[in-house]
Amino acid sequence: MINFDGIQSRVHFVSRYITEMRVKALEEIRPLRENKFLLGLYQVYKWIIYIPFLVVSTTALGTAATVLAIVFGGRIASLMGVLWSKLNSYMTPMFVDVIGKEKIDRRQSYVIVANHQSQFDIFVIYGWMPVDFRWVMKIQLRKVPFLGYSCYRIGHVFIDRSHPDKAKASINEARERIKGGTSIMFFPEGTRSDDGQLIEFKKGAFKFAMDMGLTVLPVTIVGTRNILPARSMKLFPGYARLVIHDPIDIRGYTEENMDELVRTARYRIDQGLRQYS
């Protein structure tokens, strides 16, 4: 008689061993970035192979996502974003581990808030965040060929921060899209951190959560700053983590104590940085 428990135990052991060895190997990549020869050599690969692949994949999958969004809606079309993120991550290569997936209820909608260190945060969130969600994006991204229009058709939210009235109107429009297990994603720092430390959080995401009655889901992204630092084009392979924290029930929070909600979310994200960096 087949011992299924024994087989399952061995499969878990092998899977855990492979993960541990991969993590150990990939963490050894980090000091290699300091080697000027290797960093320079990789830039040749970036310009000859990676950048053309990024352009082609963005054009092809952005077009496919636009067609799917028109025919089937944003939820199906967003799968192209997952594929786009993972393909470009593996071409870097960037490998991602996810911690805390069990804390998510897929039937629930969340306001997801995460730290922002690198443009590669987009790949990490889009490729490995295990929920259907819509981004809150800077209006400037709307002008990116293929990508901007595709994101618009999928239902992502573009914010013009230079015009508060327009920004508020965009958020109000997003309310109709955030339901039935679809969440919305914010970078509450508003911009990328230059040194990896958390910047002061803006309150827009938390006000949106309170207005909509949605649970706040703090998420920490670790490692992307070593792959592509803020305001730099010096890309290099690496390893990243996506750490999903305990959700924050917003019941009991009001306009008067919103600062406490912001501090709680920021504290959890910061703890993730300290623990997993």
C-alpha positions in Angstrom: 0.0 0.0 0.0 1.3 3.4 -0.9 2.3 5.6 2.0 1.0 9.0 0.8 2.0 10.7 4.1 5.5 9.6 3.7 5.7 10.8 0.1 4.2 14.1 1.0 6.7 14.5 3.8 9.6 13.9 1.4 8.3 16.3 -1.2 8.0 19.0 1.5 11.5 18.3 2.7 13.0 18.4 -0.9 11.0 21.6 -1.6 12.3 23.3 1.6 15.9 22.2 0.9 15.8 23.6 -2.7 14.3 26.9 -1.4 17.0 27.2 1.3 19.8 26.5 -1.2 18.4 28.9 -3.7 18.1 31.6 -1.0 21.7 31.0 0.1 23.0 31.1 -3.5 21.1 34.2 -4.4 22.0 36.2 -1.3 25.6 35.7 -2.4 24.8 37.8 -5.5 24.5 40.9 -3.4 28.2 41.6 -2.8 28.9 40.9 -6.5 27.2 44.2 -7.4 30.1 46.0 -5.8 32.5 44.4 -8.3 32.9 47.1 -11.0 33.9 44.6 -13.7 30.9 42.4 -13.2 28.5 45.4 -12.9 29.9 46.8 -16.1 29.8 43.5 -17.9 26.1 43.0 -16.9 25.3 46.5 -18.4 26.3 45.1 -21.8 23.7 42.3 -21.3 21.2 44.8 -20.2 21.4 47.0 -23.3 21.8 44.2 -25.8 19.3 41.6 -24.5 17.3 42.8 -21.5 16.1 46.3 -22.7 15.0 45.0 -26.1 13.2 42.1 -24.4 11.4 44.5 -22.1 10.3 46.7 -25.0 9.0 43.7 -27.0 7.3 42.1 -24.1 5.7 45.3 -23.0 4.4 46.0 -26.5 3.1 42.4 -27.1 1.6 41.7 -23.7 0.3 45.3 -23.4 -1.5 44.9 -26.7 -2.9 41.5 -25.6 -4.0 42.9 -22.3 -5.8 45.8 -24.0 -7.7 43.3 -26.3 -8.6 41.1 -23.4 -9.8 44.0 -21.3 -12.1 45.2 -24.1 -13.5 41.7 -24.7 -13.5 40.0 -21.2 -12.8 42.8 -18.7 -10.0 43.9 -16.5 -9.7 40.8 -14.3 -8.8 38.5 -17.2 -6.6 41.1 -18.8 -4.6 41.6 -15.6 -3.2 38.1 -16.1 -1.0 39.6 -18.9 0.5 41.9 -16.3 1.4 38.9 -14.1 3.0 37.2 -17.1 4.8 40.4 -18.1 6.2 40.9 -14.6 7.5 37.3 -14.3 9.0 37.1 -17.7 11.0 40.4 -17.2 12.0 39.3 -13.7 13.4 36.0 -14.8 15.2 37.7 -17.7 17.0 40.0 -15.2 17.2 37.5 -13.4 15.3 38.4 -10.2 13.9 35.7 -8.1 11.2 36.4 -5.5 10.1 34.6 -2.3 6.7 35.4 -0.9 6.1 35.2 2.9 2.7 35.4 4.5 0.3 34.3 1.6 -1.8 32.5 4.2 -2.8 35.8 5.7 -4.9 36.8 2.7 -8.6 36.0 2.2 -9.0 36.0 -1.6 -12.8 36.7 -1.3 -12.0 40.0 0.5 -11.0 43.4 -1.0 -8.1 45.2 0.6 -6.3 48.5 0.4 -2.7 47.3 -0.1 0.0 49.6 1.1 3.7 48.9 0.4 7.1 50.5 0.7 8.7 51.7 -2.5 12.5 51.3 -3.2 12.8 50.6 -6.9 11.0 50.4 -10.2 11.3 46.6 -9.8 8.8 46.8 -7.0 6.2 46.9 -9.8 7.4 43.5 -11.0 7.4 42.0 -7.5 3.9 43.2 -6.7 2.3 42.5 -10.0 4.0 39.2 -10.5 3.7 37.7 -7.0 0.9 39.4 -5.0 -1.7 36.7 -4.8 -4.8 38.9 -5.2 -6.6 40.6 -8.1 -5.9 44.4 -7.6 -5.7 47.7 -9.4 -2.8 50.1 -9.1 -2.9 53.8 -8.2 -0.4 55.2 -10.7 1.2 58.5 -11.5 -0.5 60.2 -14.4 2.8 60.4 -16.2 2.7 56.6 -16.8 -0.5 57.0 -18.8 1.7 58.4 -21.6 4.0 55.3 -21.8 3.3 53.6 -25.2 1.2 50.4 -25.0 1.7 50.2 -21.2 -0.2 53.3 -20.4 -3.3 52.5 -22.5 -3.3 48.9 -21.5 -3.3 49.9 -17.8 -6.2 52.3 -18.5 -8.2 49.6 -20.2 -7.6 47.1 -17.4 -8.9 49.7 -14.9 -5.9 50.9 -13.0 -6.2 54.4 -11.5 -4.1 57.3 -12.7 -3.6 60.2 -10.3 -2.5 63.7 -11.2 -0.9 64.8 -7.9 -0.3 68.3 -9.2 -4.1 68.8 -9.4 -5.8 67.8 -6.1 -9.3 68.1 -7.5 -8.5 65.7 -10.4 -6.7 63.3 -8.0 -9.8 63.2 -5.8 -12.1 62.6 -8.8 -9.9 59.7 -10.0 -10.1 58.1 -6.5 -13.8 58.5 -6.4 -14.1 56.9 -9.8 -12.0 53.9 -8.6 -14.6 53.1 -5.9 -16.7 51.2 -8.4 -13.9 48.9 -9.4 -12.9 47.9 -5.8 -15.3 45.2 -4.9 -15.9 41.4 -5.1 -12.3 40.5 -4.1 -10.6 43.1 -6.2 -8.2 45.3 -4.1 -6.4 48.6 -4.7 -2.7 49.1 -4.4 -0.9 52.2 -3.0 2.7 53.3 -2.4 1.9 55.6 0.5 5.4 57.1 0.4 4.4 58.7 -2.9 7.9 58.2 -4.4 10.9 55.8 -4.2 13.2 56.0 -1.2 16.8 56.8 -2.1 18.3 55.1 0.9 15.8 52.3 1.5 14.5 53.9 4.7 10.8 54.6 4.9 9.7 58.1 3.9 6.7 59.7 5.6 3.4 58.1 4.6 0.7 60.2 2.8 -2.8 59.6 4.1 -4.6 59.1 0.9 -4.6 55.3 1.0 -5.9 55.2 4.6 -8.6 57.8 3.9 -9.7 55.7 1.0 -9.8 52.6 3.2 -11.9 54.3 5.8 -14.3 55.8 3.2 -14.7 52.4 1.6 -14.7 50.3 4.8 -11.9 48.2 3.5 -9.2 46.4 5.5 -5.7 47.7 5.1 -3.1 45.1 4.1 0.6 46.2 4.8 3.2 44.7 2.5 7.0 44.9 2.7 9.2 44.7 -0.4 12.8 43.8 0.3 15.8 43.5 -2.0 14.7 45.4 -5.1 17.0 48.4 -4.2 20.0 46.1 -4.7 18.6 45.2 -8.2 17.8 48.6 -9.5 18.3 51.5 -7.0 16.1 54.6 -7.2 17.2 57.1 -9.8 19.7 54.7 -11.3 20.0 52.7 -14.6 22.6 50.3 -13.2 20.5 47.1 -13.2 22.0 43.9 -11.7 20.5 40.4 -10.9 19.3 39.7 -7.4 16.8 38.3 -5.0 13.7 39.9 -3.5 11.1 39.1 -0.9 7.5 40.0 -0.7 6.4 40.0 3.0 2.6 40.1 3.6 1.7 41.3 7.1 -1.4 40.8 9.2 -4.3 42.8 7.8 -5.5 45.9 9.8 -9.2 46.1 10.5 -10.2 49.7 10.1 -13.2 49.5 12.3 -12.6 51.8 15.3 -10.6 54.3 13.3 -12.0 57.7 12.4 -10.7 60.9 10.9 -9.6 61.9 14.4 -7.3 58.9 14.9 -6.3 58.2 11.3 -2.7 59.0 12.3 -2.7 55.9 14.5 -3.8 53.8 11.6 -1.0 55.2 9.4 1.6 54.6 12.2 0.4 51.0 12.6 0.8 50.2 8.9 4.1 52.0 8.7 5.4 50.1 11.8 4.6 46.7 10.3 6.2 47.6 7.0 9.3 48.9 8.8 9.5 45.7 10.9 9.5 43.7 7.7 12.4 45.7 6.4 14.4 45.2 9.6 13.6 41.5 9.8 14.2 40.4 6.2 16.7 42.9 4.8 
